[in-house]
Amino acid sequence: MDPGLDTLYSQTLSRSQHFRHFEDIISTIVLSRRPLSVVEIAYLHHIRNYEVVHVLTPLQAVIQVPGDDHTEVTFHHKSLSDFLLTEERSKSLFVSPAHHLRLAYLIFAATEWKPPREWTHGLVMSMWEPHWTAFLNSIGGEEGDIQQLCFQLQLLEIPDSPLQAFLATAFISTILYLGKGEAFKAPLYLLTEFPRHLALGVKKCSALDVPSWSWLESSIVAPPGPKTSYHLADGVLRTLKANVQYALTTINSKVNNSLRLLELLCNDVQFLL
C-alpha cells in the first residue's frame, strides 16, 4: 500500500464523484470480467454514451479514456482496482461486492434489450454467472443470507425488465449448474422460490416473442451427473409443491408448444424432490 497513491486516487476520483451515474460506471469498470467500452457501459446502465464520457473525462490521470466510444476503458494501473476494492483505503469510494448482483442482472437482461452487436447470446449468458456467484460468495453463509439476498434483490427492479426470468435462472443455476448451493447456506430458499420466479417470468413474456423465451429452457433443464438430495420439512415441501404447480399452470397457459417444456420442468422437479 502506497499512501501517496491512495491520496492521488482519492483526490482524482473525487472530481467526478458528485456526477450522476459515477458509482455505477466506476463499479462496472472495476468488477467487469473483461474491459468494456463506453458503448457497453452506457448500454448496461441505460444511459447515453456522453454521460459515461462526462464522468470519465476528469479522471484521465488514473483511467485510460479512449478517443472513441468502442475502445475499451481501462485503468492505468491495477493498484486502482485494489484501492477501490479495499474499504478502509477508499472509504466513500469503496466498490462493494454487492454491485456484482446488479451487474449479473444487467448483463443477463442484455438478451432482452438489443445488446451491442458484439454481444452474442452465448457471450452474455457466460458473462452474468461469474458475477452472480461472486455476489453469493460475498454475502457468506450465515443465517442472514436470505435476508441480505432479499434486500439486495429489492434494489434491482427496473420497469419492463426481465427480473423474474433472471431470478429463476440464477436460482436454479446455483443449485444445479454452478454447484454453489453448498457454499451458499440457504439452498432451500433458492429451491422453493425458483418455480415462483419462473412462473412470474413466463407471465411477462409475450407468447409471440420467441427470443424472449431464450432463458426458459436453459433454466429448467437439469444437467447430467450426480443427483443432489434435500430433506425438506413439511412446510417447505408444501411451499415447493405449490410453487411448482403455479409454474406448471402458468407455462401451460402461456406457451403454445408447452408439452416439451412441461416435461423438462416435471423431470427437473422430480430430480429436486
Backbone as a ProteinNet text record, in pm:
[ID]
protein_1_A
[PRIMARY]
MDPGLDTLYSQTLSRSQHFRHFEDIISTIVLSRRPLSVVEIAYLHHIRNYEVVHVLTPLQAVIQVPGDDHTEVTFHHKSLSDFLLTEERSKSLFVSPAHHLRLAYLIFAATEWKPPREWTHGLVMSMWEPHWTAFLNSIGGEEGDIQQLCFQLQLLEIPDSPLQAFLATAFISTILYLGKGEAFKAPLYLLTEFPRHLALGVKKCSALDVPSWSWLESSIVAPPGPKTSYHLADGVLRTLKANVQYALTTINSKVNNSLRLLELLCNDVQFLL
[TERTIARY]
84.8	0	87.9	57.2	133.3	42.4	67.9	-18.1	-26.1	81.6	82	-16.5	-20.8	-115.7	-259.3	-282.9	-417.9	-466.7	-378.4	-414.8	-445.1	-360.8	-381.2	-516.1	-542.2	-667.4	-788.7	-782.4	-894.9	-921.5	-815.2	-831.4	-881.6	-827.9	-866.8	-1011.4	-1048	-1183.5	-1288.9	-1251.2	-1346.6	-1392.5	-1316.7	-1355.7	-1486.5	-1514.3	-1636	-1736.5	-1701.1	-1784.6	-1926.1	-1940.1	-2071.3	-2157.4	-2099	-2175.5	-2272.8	-2384.7	-2482.2	-2419.5	-2447.7	-2401.8	-2255.2	-2189	-2048.5	-2030.6	-2110.6	-2093.5	-2116.2	-2220.2	-2247.8	-2134.4	-2084.9	-1981.5	-1850.2	-1806	-1679.5	-1689.1	-1801.3	-1818.2	-1814.8	-1874.1	-1875.8	-1735.1	-1657.5	-1520.4	-1436.6	-1453.7	-1374.7	-1409.6	-1538.2	-1581.9	-1600.2	-1606.7	-1629.2	-1521.7	-1562.8	-1469.6	-1381.8	-1418	-1333.3	-1353.7	-1253.7	-1269.9	-1388.1	-1463.2	-1579.6	-1556.7	-1623.4	-1616.2	-1719.9	-1713.3	-1811.5	-1951.5	-1962	-2091.3	-2148.2	-2065.3	-2112.3	-2152.5	-2074.3	-2107.7	-2239.5	-2254.6	-2378.1	-2497.3	-2477.7	-2585.7	-2633.1	-2537.4	-2573.1	-2658	-2626.9	-2693.7	-2804.1	-2835.8	-2945.2	-2923.3	-2800.3	-2768.9	-2704	-2681.9	-2621	-2468.8	-2408.7	-2262.3	-2196.2	-2250.8	-2188.1	-2190.7	-2289.1	-2295	-2178.9	-2139.7	-2023	-1896.5	-1882.9	-1764.6	-1756.4	-1870	-1874.5	-1815.2	-1843.5	-1788.3	-1639.8	-1598.1	-1460.8	-1358.3	-1399.3	-1302.7	-1217.9	-1275.1	-1190.7	-1097.4	-1109.5	-1033.6	-919.5	-880.5	-782.9	-643.7	-620	-491.1	-476.2	-588.7	-582.6	-657.7	-738.7	-816.8	-785.7	-763.1	-738.8	-873.1	-904.9	-1030.8	-1004.8	-1062.8	-1033.6	-1092.5	-1043.4	-1091.3	-1217	-1265.8	-1390.5	-1473.9	-1596.8	-1689.3	-1679.7	-1596.2	-1591.9	-1462.6	-1365.6	-1241.9	-1259.7	-1193.7	-1211	-1158.8	-1232.2	-1190.1	-1111	-992	-907.3	-843.7	-800.1	-723.5	-577.1	-508.3	-365.6	-287.9	-335.8	-261.5	-359.2	-327.5	-413.4	-432.1	-338	-347.6	-473.5	-529.2	-652.8	-767.6	-772.9	-874.9	-858.1	-733.1	-705.8	-752.8	-727.5	-769	-920.9	-992.9	-1138.5	-1206.6	-1139.9	-1198.8	-1160.9	-1085.9	-1045.7	-1111.5	-1212.3	-1296.5	-1220.6	-1126.6	-1055.9	-964.6	-931.9	-849	-933.6	-1036.9	-1114.1	-1230.8	-1273.5	-1380.3	-1506.4	-1545.5	-1671.2	-1665.4	-1547.2	-1530.6	-1533.4	-1546.6	-1541.5	-1644.8	-1597.8	-1686.1	-1726	-1849.9	-1898.7	-1919.1	-1889.7	-1917.8	-2065.4	-2151.3	-2295.1	-2324.4	-2235.4	-2255.2	-2248.9	-2190.1	-2188.7	-2331	-2422	-2560.1	-2623.1	-2606.5	-2663.1	-2601.4	-2470.2	-2405.7	-2456.3	-2471.2	-2523.5	-2660.2	-2744.4	-2879.5	-2878.1	-2800.6	-2797.3	-2740.1	-2639	-2580.9	-2680	-2746	-2849	-2956.9	-2997.4	-3104.5	-3065	-2936.8	-2891.3	-2955.1	-2999.8	-3066.4	-3201.8	-3253.9	-3385.1	-3378.3	-3264.5	-3260.4	-3172.2	-3172	-3094.1	-2949.7	-2870.7	-2733.7	-2643.1	-2524.9	-2427.7	-2399.3	-2360.8	-2350.7	-2254.8	-2153	-2054.3	-2101.3	-2215.9	-2267	-2358.6	-2304.3	-2385.6	-2458.7	-2563.1	-2638.9	-2548	-2462.4	-2372.3	-2276.7	-2225.5	-2132.6	-2203.3	-2324	-2399.3	-2423.1	-2468	-2500.3	-2376.7	-2259.8	-2137.4	-2084.1	-2128.7	-2077.7	-2150.8	-2280	-2354.7	-2327.9	-2303.6	-2290.4	-2175.9	-2056.9	-1949.7	-1985.2	-2060.4	-2099.8	-2201.2	-2294	-2390.7	-2319	-2225	-2150.1	-2066.3	-2003.1	-1922.7	-2010.3	-2131.7	-2222.6	-2259.6	-2294.6	-2329.8	-2213.6	-2093.5	-1976.7	-1953	-1986.1	-1958.8	-2050.3	-2171	-2261.5	-2249.6	-2159.4	-2124.5	-2226.5	-2218.5	-2302.2	-2370.1	-2404.6	-2467.9	-2619.8	-2687.1	-2832.9	-2893.2	-2815.7	-2867.2	-2863.4	-2816.7	-2804.4	-2934.6	-3044.1	-3171	-3215.5	-3205.8	-3246	-3160.5	-3029.9	-2939.9	-2971.7	-2996.7	-3029.3	-3158.5	-3259.9	-3388	-3372.5	-3293.3	-3271.7	-3205.2	-3103.4	-3032.8	-3122.5	-3205.7	-3293	-3396.4	-3437.9	-3535	-3479.4	-3348.4	-3284.7	-3271.9	-3307.6	-3280.8	-3394.6	-3514.4	-3630.6	-3615.9	-3627	-3624.3	-3750	-3826.6	-3950.7	-3927	-4019.8	-4015.4	-3887.5	-3840.8	-3716.8	-3744.8	-3652.8	-3672.5	-3621.3	-3657.9	-3605.5	-3645.5	-3771.6	-3817.3	-3747.3	-3725.5	-3653	-3510.9	-3448.6	-3313.6	-3309.8	-3403.3	-3404.1	-3428.1	-3521	-3547.7	-3422.9	-3356.2	-3236.8	-3122.1	-3103	-2993.3	-3012.7	-3134.7	-3161.1	-3136.1	-3189.9	-3175.4	-3032.5	-2965.6	-2826.1	-2737.2	-2768.1	-2688.9	-2692.9	-2808.2	-2825.3	-2782.4	-2814.2	-2791.7	-2662.3	-2638.6	-2528.6	-2399.2	-2408.4	-2286.8	-2229.1	-2308.9	-2259.6	-2225.9	-2293.2	-2260.8	-2362.7	-2460.3	-2563.6	-2508	-2398.6	-2341.3	-2261.2	-2210.5	-2135	-2231.8	-2343.8	-2447.3	-2539.6	-2543.4	-2606.9	-2759.1	-2819.4	-2965.1	-3021.9	-2980.8	-3027.7	-3178.2	-3239.1	-3382.6	-3461.7	-3412.3	-3477.5	-3473	-3356.1	-3343.4	-3432	-3436.5	-3512.8	-3662.7	-3715.4	-3859.1	-3902.9	-3814.8	-3852.2	-3832.4	-3747.7	-3721.8	-3849.3	-3938.9	-4057.2	-4151.1	-4155.3	-4241	-4189.5	-4056.9	-3999.8	-4010.8	-4001.8	-4018.9	-4156.9	-4260.5	-4397.5	-4414.5	-4360.6	-4373	-4297.5	-4183.3	-4107.8	-4184	-4247.3	-4326.8	-4444.1	-4505.9	-4619.7	-4583.2	-4459.2	-4417.2	-4378.2	-4356.6	-4311.7	-4429.6	-4405.2	-4505.5	-4499.9	-4614.8	-4620.1	-4567.8	-4568.8	-4525.6	-4379.7	-4319.6	-4182.3	-4086.3	-4046.6	-3964.2	-3833.6	-3756.8	-3630.2	-3646.9	-3763.4	-3781.5	-3791.4	-3802.8	-3810.7	-3674.5	-3570	-3439.1	-3386.8	-3427.7	-3381	-3454.1	-3573.9	-3664.4	-3614.6	-3582.8	-3543.5	-3414.2	-3319.2	-3192.4	-3212.1	-3321.6	-3343.3	-3415.6	-3465.7	-3543	-3489.8	-3374.6	-3317.3	-3209.1	-3226.9	-3127.2	-3007.4	-2884.9	-2766.2	-2745.3	-2672.3	-2640.5	-2541.8	-2531.2	-2434.3	-2501.1	-2424.9	-2477.7	-2593.9	-2691.6	-2808.6	-2784.7	-2851.5	-2842.9	-2975.6	-2971.2	-3092.6	-3108	-3233.1	-3262.1	-3369.9	-3352.4	-3453.2	-3536.3	-3661.5	-3745.8	-3846.1	-3858.6	-3963.3	-4098.8	-4204	-4337.5	-4378.4	-4351	-4390	-4316.2	-4186.1	-4105.4	-4153.6	-4183.8	-4229.8	-4362.7	-4452.7	-4581.3	-4561.2	-4471.6	-4442.6	-4384.8	-4290.6	-4228.4	-4331	-4414.4	-4515.6	-4613.9	-4653.8	-4746.8	-4683.4	-4557.2	-4488.1	-4464.6	-4434.1	-4415.5	-4546.2	-4655.5	-4785.1	-4819.4	-4787.6	-4809.5	-4729.8	-4602.8	-4518.5	-4572.9	-4611.9	-4665.4	-4791.1	-4880.8	-5006.4	-4979.7	-4887.7	-4856.8	-4794	-4696.9	-4631.3	-4732.2	-4816	-4913.2	-5011.4	-5044.6	-5141.1	-5078	-4944.5	-4878	-4800.4	-4744.1	-4656.4	-4735.8	-4728.9	-4803.9	-4763.1	-4632.3	-4582.3	-4521.8	-4607.8	-4559.7	-4527.9	-4564.5	-4550.7	-4406.4	-4313.7	-4173.1	-4121.8	-4160	-4115.4	-4173.7	-4299.3	-4360.3	-4290.2	-4255.7	-4186.6	-4051.7	-3980.1	-3849.7	-3863.6	-3961.3	-3980.6	-4021	-4109.5	-4151.3	-4033.4	-3950.4	-3832.3	-3740	-3724.7	-3638.1	-3691.2	-3819.3	-3880.6	-3867.1	-3885.9	-3869	-3725.2	-3632	-3491	-3465.1	-3526.6	-3503.3	-3569.2	-3685.3	-3754.2	-3692.3
-119.6	0	124.1	215.7	339.2	456	519.7	631.9	742.3	760.7	863.5	831.3	702.7	661	674.6	636.2	647.1	791.4	884	1025.5	1068.8	1024.2	1057.1	1003.9	878.6	817.2	886.7	915	980.9	1119.1	1196.6	1332.6	1332.8	1241.6	1236.6	1191.3	1082.2	1029.4	1124.1	1202.6	1296.7	1402.3	1420.9	1519.5	1481.4	1352.6	1306.8	1242.4	1230.6	1155.2	1212.5	1340.4	1403.9	1390	1341	1327.6	1210.3	1225.2	1117.3	997.3	879.1	751.5	720.2	805.9	779.7	640.9	608.9	481.6	362.9	368.4	258.1	240.3	349.3	342.2	289.1	344.7	301.1	156.3	119.4	-18.1	-116.8	-78.3	-165.2	-185.7	-78.5	-90.4	-177.4	-161	-236.5	-385.3	-417.9	-555.6	-635.5	-568.8	-640	-744	-858.7	-968.9	-943.1	-846.3	-803.6	-654.2	-583.9	-439.4	-409.8	-305.8	-267.3	-131.1	-108.7	20.1	115.7	240.7	340.5	296.5	246	199.3	89.1	-5.5	-118	-74	13.9	64.3	140.7	226	303.3	211.4	110.9	16.3	-56.6	-104.3	-179.6	-96.5	31.5	115.4	204.3	180.7	254.4	405	445	587.7	619.1	744.9	788.5	776.3	759.5	749.8	873.3	989.2	1112.3	1120.3	1054.2	1056.1	976.9	869	791.4	874.4	935.4	1017.9	1135.4	1193.2	1307.3	1269.9	1148.1	1101.1	1070.9	1010.9	961.3	1068.3	1169.2	1267.6	1332.9	1372.8	1433.3	1333.3	1206.2	1101.9	1046.1	1118	1064	1047	1105.2	1084.5	941.3	873.3	736.7	635.3	683.5	595.6	627.2	523.5	539.9	557.7	681.3	712.5	719.3	628.3	624.2	743.1	764.8	875.7	842.9	718.6	680.1	597.5	568.7	501.3	348.9	295.3	149.9	85	165.6	113.4	92.1	-9.4	-44.7	63.6	84.5	174.4	91.7	136.7	60.9	154	95.2	169.8	173.7	282.5	290.4	184.5	151	54.6	-26	-153.3	-242.3	-193.6	-115.3	-67.9	15.4	73.7	149.7	55.6	-60.7	-160.8	-205	-231.3	-273.5	-167	-42.7	68	72.1	62.8	74.5	-44.6	-159.3	-279.7	-298.3	-202.6	-209.3	-93.9	-125.3	-21.6	71.9	17.7	104.1	203.9	175.6	268	366.7	316.4	401	471.6	423.2	486.8	509.1	632.4	658.2	616.8	589.8	546.8	394.5	324.5	178	116.4	20.3	-54.9	-183.5	-190.6	-305.9	-426.9	-547.7	-669.8	-685	-612.8	-618.6	-574.3	-493.9	-449.9	-567.5	-679.1	-796.8	-841.6	-827.1	-868.5	-783.9	-654.5	-565.5	-592.6	-616.5	-645.9	-776.5	-878.4	-1006	-986.1	-911	-886.3	-805.8	-698.3	-613.2	-686.3	-770.7	-847.5	-952.3	-1021.4	-1118.9	-1051.5	-932.8	-861.4	-817.9	-824.9	-787.2	-873.1	-993.2	-1078.5	-1021.1	-927.3	-870.3	-730	-661.7	-518.8	-480.6	-556	-523.3	-488.3	-587.6	-560.8	-513	-458.7	-421.3	-538	-510.1	-614	-726.1	-695.6	-798.6	-887.9	-856.4	-934.3	-1045.4	-1162	-1276	-1331.4	-1409.9	-1468.9	-1554.4	-1633.9	-1720.7	-1642.5	-1530.9	-1448	-1387.3	-1336.9	-1276.6	-1377.6	-1498	-1597.7	-1644	-1636.8	-1676	-1562.9	-1440.2	-1325	-1300.9	-1332.7	-1295.9	-1391.5	-1519.1	-1618.6	-1590.6	-1551.8	-1522.3	-1409.4	-1311.6	-1201.8	-1249.5	-1334.6	-1390.1	-1471.9	-1555.7	-1639	-1552.7	-1449.4	-1359.3	-1290.6	-1253.4	-1192.2	-1289.6	-1413.4	-1512.4	-1535.1	-1545.2	-1565.9	-1446.6	-1327.3	-1206.8	-1193.5	-1252.6	-1237.4	-1353.9	-1448.6	-1551.1	-1660.7	-1731.4	-1848.3	-1851	-1736.7	-1731.4	-1725.5	-1721.7	-1723.8	-1599.4	-1492	-1368.6	-1367.6	-1477	-1480.3	-1446.7	-1510.3	-1490.5	-1345.7	-1288.7	-1150.2	-1056.4	-1083.2	-999.5	-1011.1	-1133.7	-1155.5	-1083	-1097	-1031.1	-880.1	-825.5	-681	-633.5	-704.3	-665.2	-677.4	-781	-800.8	-690.2	-633.7	-524.8	-402.1	-389.2	-273.2	-287	-403.4	-431.6	-397.5	-379.9	-367.5	-250.5	-280.6	-180.6	-203.1	-98.5	-117.3	-191.6	-279.9	-354.2	-436	-491.5	-568.8	-715.5	-804.6	-948	-992.9	-919.4	-952.9	-1093.5	-1129.7	-1262.1	-1373	-1351.9	-1450.8	-1467.1	-1355	-1360.2	-1438.8	-1410.1	-1477.8	-1627.8	-1664.7	-1806.8	-1877.7	-1818.6	-1879.7	-1881.8	-1771	-1763.4	-1862.1	-1871	-1959.7	-2104.8	-2147.6	-2288.7	-2318.4	-2220	-2240.7	-2261	-2190.6	-2202.9	-2345.3	-2405.7	-2540.1	-2649.2	-2631.5	-2739.4	-2726	-2607.2	-2590.4	-2546.3	-2443.7	-2383.2	-2461.3	-2549	-2629.1	-2545.9	-2429.8	-2339.5	-2347.3	-2437	-2443.9	-2471.4	-2550.3	-2583.1	-2466.9	-2378.7	-2262.6	-2156.7	-2143.6	-2053.3	-2135.3	-2105.4	-2193.7	-2182	-2129.2	-2119.3	-2179.7	-2302.5	-2361.2	-2384.8	-2408.3	-2435.8	-2312	-2195.1	-2071.7	-2062.5	-2087.8	-2083	-2188.3	-2305.7	-2417.4	-2388	-2338.1	-2314.8	-2191.8	-2092	-1968.9	-1977.9	-2069	-2081.1	-2095.2	-2192.5	-2207.9	-2087.2	-2016.4	-1896.8	-1788.7	-1765	-1665.8	-1713.2	-1843.8	-1899.4	-1863.2	-1883.9	-1852.8	-1703.6	-1619.5	-1475	-1429.1	-1493.4	-1460.4	-1497.1	-1612.9	-1657.6	-1562.7	-1515.7	-1425	-1297	-1252.4	-1126.1	-1142.3	-1265.5	-1288.9	-1289.5	-1238.9	-1246.1	-1382.8	-1444.8	-1577.8	-1576.2	-1458.5	-1448.6	-1407.3	-1363.8	-1313.9	-1426.3	-1502.4	-1621.7	-1591.3	-1484.3	-1458.8	-1438.1	-1385.8	-1358.5	-1485.8	-1601.7	-1728.4	-1797.6	-1732	-1797.5	-1845	-1779.5	-1815.3	-1935.9	-1964.7	-2056	-2199.4	-2252.9	-2393.7	-2415.8	-2319.3	-2337	-2332	-2269.9	-2257.9	-2377.1	-2469.6	-2580.4	-2716.8	-2721.2	-2849.2	-2888.2	-2997.5	-3043.4	-3101.8	-3071.1	-3123.8	-3270.4	-3343.3	-3481.7	-3486.2	-3601.1	-3615.4	-3654.6	-3658.5	-3699	-3610.7	-3673.9	-3601.5	-3553.2	-3445.5	-3390.4	-3412.2	-3459	-3484.6	-3379.9	-3340.1	-3246.8	-3307.7	-3295.3	-3339.3	-3217.1	-3216.6	-3099.6	-3117	-3015.5	-3014.4	-3003.2	-3043.8	-3047.1	-2910.3	-2804.7	-2671.3	-2628.6	-2659.4	-2625.6	-2704.3	-2832.3	-2916.7	-2866.3	-2824.5	-2771.5	-2645.3	-2558	-2435.3	-2467.8	-2562.1	-2600	-2657.5	-2747.8	-2809.3	-2705.2	-2612.6	-2508.3	-2420.1	-2385.6	-2302.2	-2376.4	-2504.8	-2586	-2594.4	-2616.8	-2624.3	-2491.7	-2382.4	-2248.8	-2231.6	-2276.5	-2264.9	-2350.7	-2473.5	-2562.8	-2504.8	-2455	-2399.1	-2276.4	-2191.4	-2069.4	-2100.7	-2191.8	-2228.4	-2290.1	-2377.9	-2446.8	-2349.7	-2242.8	-2146.9	-2043.9	-2032.7	-1923.6	-1968.6	-2087.9	-2134.3	-2218.9	-2182.1	-2255.8	-2401.5	-2426.8	-2563.3	-2599.2	-2616.6	-2625.7	-2766.9	-2868.3	-3005.6	-3039.3	-2999.9	-3029.8	-2956.9	-2829.4	-2752.8	-2808.7	-2850.7	-2910.1	-3039.4	-3117.8	-3243.9	-3217.4	-3117	-3082.7	-3034.9	-2949.2	-2896.1	-3007.3	-3095.8	-3205.7	-3295.6	-3325.6	-3408.1	-3338.4	-3207.6	-3129.6	-3129.5	-3111.9	-3109.1	-3243.9	-3351.8	-3485.5	-3502.2	-3449.6	-3458.7	-3382.4	-3262.8	-3180.6	-3239.6	-3297.7	-3355.5	-3487.2
0	0	0	-91.2	-104.5	-65.3	49.9	92	-12.3	-86	-189.9	-300.2	-339.9	-442.9	-393	-267.8	-212.5	-217.1	-185.1	-189.9	-332.9	-425.9	-567.5	-614.9	-583.3	-628.1	-566.9	-438.8	-371.5	-430.6	-448.1	-499.1	-643.3	-723.9	-865.7	-881.4	-815.7	-829.6	-773.4	-674.5	-614.9	-715	-822.7	-924.8	-992.6	-998.7	-1066.3	-971.8	-845.5	-751.3	-738.7	-761.2	-746.4	-870.7	-980.8	-1104.1	-1095.4	-1163.4	-1171.4	-1242.2	-1194.8	-1251	-1218.7	-1140.5	-1108.6	-1047.6	-946.6	-875.9	-968.6	-1050.6	-1143.1	-1243.5	-1297.5	-1400.6	-1343.7	-1231.2	-1171.8	-1124.6	-1063.7	-1016.9	-1133	-1243.4	-1361	-1415.5	-1421.7	-1472.5	-1379.9	-1249.3	-1151.8	-1154.1	-1157.5	-1137.3	-1266	-1378.6	-1504	-1529.6	-1581.4	-1608.1	-1729.8	-1808.2	-1920	-1939.1	-1995.4	-2015.7	-2108.1	-2076	-2155.2	-2219.3	-2330	-2397.9	-2340.7	-2381.7	-2339.9	-2383	-2506.3	-2557.6	-2468.6	-2429.3	-2348.4	-2207.9	-2147.1	-2013.3	-2017.5	-2118.4	-2132.2	-2155	-2236.9	-2267.1	-2141.8	-2062.8	-1942.2	-1846.7	-1835.7	-1736.5	-1796	-1924.1	-1988.1	-1981.6	-2012.7	-2016.3	-2150.3	-2176.3	-2302.8	-2296.4	-2413.5	-2419.3	-2357	-2386.9	-2336.8	-2184.8	-2121.3	-1975.2	-1915	-1982.6	-1938	-1956.3	-2072.8	-2101.8	-2004.4	-1969.4	-1877.1	-1741.2	-1695.2	-1567.3	-1580	-1691.3	-1704.9	-1742	-1814.6	-1865.7	-1756.4	-1642.1	-1537.4	-1468.9	-1501.5	-1432.8	-1517.7	-1623	-1717.1	-1656.6	-1541.4	-1475.5	-1426.1	-1402.4	-1349	-1435.5	-1529.8	-1616.4	-1761.7	-1840.6	-1983	-2053	-2088.7	-2155.5	-2305.4	-2383.5	-2526.8	-2601.4	-2720.2	-2801.9	-2879.3	-2868.7	-2935.3	-2838.1	-2877.4	-2786.4	-2790.9	-2879.1	-2896.1	-2845.5	-2806	-2749.2	-2599.1	-2546.6	-2405.3	-2310.9	-2202.2	-2094.2	-1993.3	-1957.4	-1864.6	-1761.2	-1650.6	-1550.8	-1594.3	-1558	-1589.3	-1512.2	-1390.3	-1308.4	-1223	-1203	-1125.7	-981.8	-932.9	-794.6	-770.8	-877.4	-861.2	-825.3	-888.9	-853.7	-709	-670.6	-532.6	-433.6	-466.3	-381.1	-367.3	-477.6	-476.5	-410.4	-408.8	-350.1	-202.5	-147	-6.1	68.3	148.4	206.8	299.7	378.6	472.1	400	274.4	197.3	117.1	51.1	-40.9	26.1	142.7	220.7	136.2	112	40.4	-106.1	-155.1	-295.1	-308.9	-198.3	-196.7	-291.7	-370	-459.8	-389.7	-347	-272	-362.5	-311.3	-389	-421.6	-349.5	-379.4	-522.1	-580.7	-719	-816.7	-774.3	-861.8	-895.5	-800	-824	-933.8	-924.6	-1026.8	-1163.6	-1167.2	-1295.1	-1354.4	-1269.8	-1318.8	-1382.9	-1316.1	-1365.9	-1495.8	-1500.6	-1618.7	-1739.1	-1715.5	-1825.8	-1875.3	-1782.5	-1821	-1905.2	-1863.7	-1932	-2072.4	-2104.9	-2238.6	-2346.5	-2311.7	-2410.6	-2450.4	-2371.9	-2399.1	-2458.2	-2444.7	-2472	-2590.4	-2698.5	-2817.7	-2780.7	-2744	-2698.2	-2811	-2776.5	-2879.7	-2971.4	-3094.7	-3197.3	-3159.7	-3079.3	-3043.8	-2928.8	-2870.9	-2757.5	-2807.5	-2833	-2872.6	-2751.3	-2775.8	-2664.8	-2576.9	-2641.6	-2565.7	-2479.1	-2531.9	-2455.8	-2335	-2356.6	-2246.7	-2135.5	-2173.8	-2072.9	-1996.3	-2059.2	-1989.1	-1901.3	-1925.3	-1851.7	-1719.8	-1712.6	-1592.3	-1477	-1505.7	-1399.4	-1301.9	-1350.1	-1253.3	-1156.7	-1203.7	-1114.3	-1010.4	-1051	-956.8	-850.2	-892.2	-798.5	-703.8	-757.9	-674.2	-570.1	-609.2	-512.6	-401.6	-436.7	-335.5	-239	-294.1	-208.6	-116.7	-164	-85.2	35.3	28.1	141.8	239.1	210.8	308.5	324.2	435.6	456.5	590.7	643.2	773.9	761.3	874.7	874.8	808	802.9	742.4	591.8	530.9	385	314.1	355.8	288.1	299.1	419	437.4	352.6	348.8	270.3	121.9	76.3	-64.4	-100.6	-17.1	-43	-47.5	43.6	47	-81.8	-125.7	-247.6	-370.5	-374.6	-490.2	-501.9	-389.8	-393.4	-465.1	-468.2	-530	-680.7	-734.8	-875	-969.5	-919	-1006.6	-1102.2	-1231	-1337	-1420.8	-1450.8	-1526.8	-1658.2	-1693	-1818.9	-1832.8	-1723.5	-1727	-1693.6	-1733.5	-1709.9	-1573.8	-1468.1	-1336	-1293.3	-1313.5	-1269.6	-1347	-1476.8	-1557.4	-1506	-1469.8	-1414.3	-1284.8	-1194.5	-1065.2	-1081.7	-1168.9	-1190.6	-1240.7	-1339.7	-1396.9	-1297.3	-1224.7	-1128.3	-1014.1	-963.2	-850	-887.1	-1000.5	-1036.6	-1080.9	-1142.3	-1181.8	-1060.2	-953	-831.2	-777.6	-781.6	-725.7	-823.9	-951.8	-1048.2	-1127.5	-1181	-1274.7	-1207.9	-1125.2	-1071.7	-955.6	-896.2	-784.3	-663.1	-648.7	-537.7	-425.1	-436.9	-334.9	-197.5	-193.8	-63.6	-7.2	-94.2	-46.1	8.6	-57	-9.5	79	207.4	304.5	309.6	203.9	202	74.6	38.1	-88	-90.3	25.7	27.2	-14	23.3	-20.9	-173	-232.6	-378.1	-442.8	-382.1	-436.7	-437.4	-327.3	-319	-398.2	-408.4	-477.4	-628.9	-676.1	-819.3	-902	-871.8	-957.7	-954	-841.9	-835.2	-929	-927.1	-1018.6	-1163.5	-1185.1	-1319.3	-1372.6	-1291.7	-1333.2	-1361	-1271.7	-1290.6	-1415	-1442.1	-1562.2	-1688.3	-1687.6	-1801.9	-1825.5	-1718.9	-1731.2	-1804.7	-1788.8	-1850.3	-1995.9	-2040.7	-2177.5	-2273.6	-2393	-2498.3	-2563.3	-2584.6	-2645.4	-2788.2	-2851.9	-2991.3	-3004.6	-2895.7	-2899.9	-2865.6	-2966.5	-2944.2	-2872.8	-2911.3	-2840.3	-2690.7	-2648.4	-2507.1	-2424.6	-2491.6	-2420	-2412.5	-2459.3	-2468.4	-2333.7	-2226.5	-2092.3	-2036.4	-2089.3	-2020.8	-2018.1	-2137.2	-2138.8	-2062.5	-2073.5	-2001.7	-1851	-1806	-1662.2	-1602.9	-1687.6	-1632.7	-1672.6	-1741	-1779.3	-1680.1	-1610.6	-1513.8	-1586.8	-1544.4	-1610.7	-1575.7	-1660.8	-1627.2	-1511.7	-1449.2	-1340.4	-1211	-1103	-971.9	-927.6	-864	-815.1	-671.8	-638.7	-503.9	-432.9	-310.5	-234.2	-124.2	-99.7	7.3	97.5	225.5	321.5	359.2	317.5	333.8	446.6	527.7	629.2	561	631.1	570.3	515.1	590.8	546.4	421.1	416.1	299	178.1	199.2	89.2	33.5	121.6	74.8	-8.3	37.7	-37.5	-174.3	-177.7	-303.6	-400.3	-352.6	-439.3	-493.4	-408.2	-452.7	-559.4	-540.5	-638.9	-768.8	-759.6	-880.7	-959.1	-890	-957.5	-1024.1	-956.6	-1012.4	-1141.4	-1138.8	-1257.9	-1371.7	-1342.2	-1445.8	-1510	-1427	-1477.5	-1564.7	-1520.1	-1594.6	-1729.2	-1729.9	-1855.4	-1950.7	-1901.4	-1985.5	-2049.8	-1978.4	-2030.9	-2123.4	-2119.7	-2190.7	-2313.5	-2309.3	-2415.7	-2513.6	-2642	-2743	-2748.5	-2757	-2764.8	-2629.8	-2529.4	-2392.6	-2347.1	-2424.5	-2377	-2344.3	-2431.3	-2409.3	-2284.4	-2269.7	-2153.6	-2024.4	-2030.1	-1912.1	-1873.7	-1974.4	-1947.1	-1881.2	-1933.2	-1876.4	-1732.2	-1708.4	-1574	-1478.3	-1519.9	-1432.7	-1398.3	-1496.9	-1470.5	-1372.9	-1389.8	-1303.7	-1160	-1146.6	-1013.6	-945.2	-1019.9	-962.2	-912.9	-994.8	-956.3	-825.9	-818	-699.4	-576.1	-593.3	-479.3	-437.3
[MASK]
+++++++++++++++++++++++++++++++++++++++++++++++++++++++++++++++++++++++++++++++++++++++++++++++++++++++++++++++++++++++++++++++++++++++++++++++++++++++++++++++++++++++++++++++++++++++++++++++++++++++++++++++++++++++++++++++++++++++++++++++++++++++++++++++++++++++++++++++++

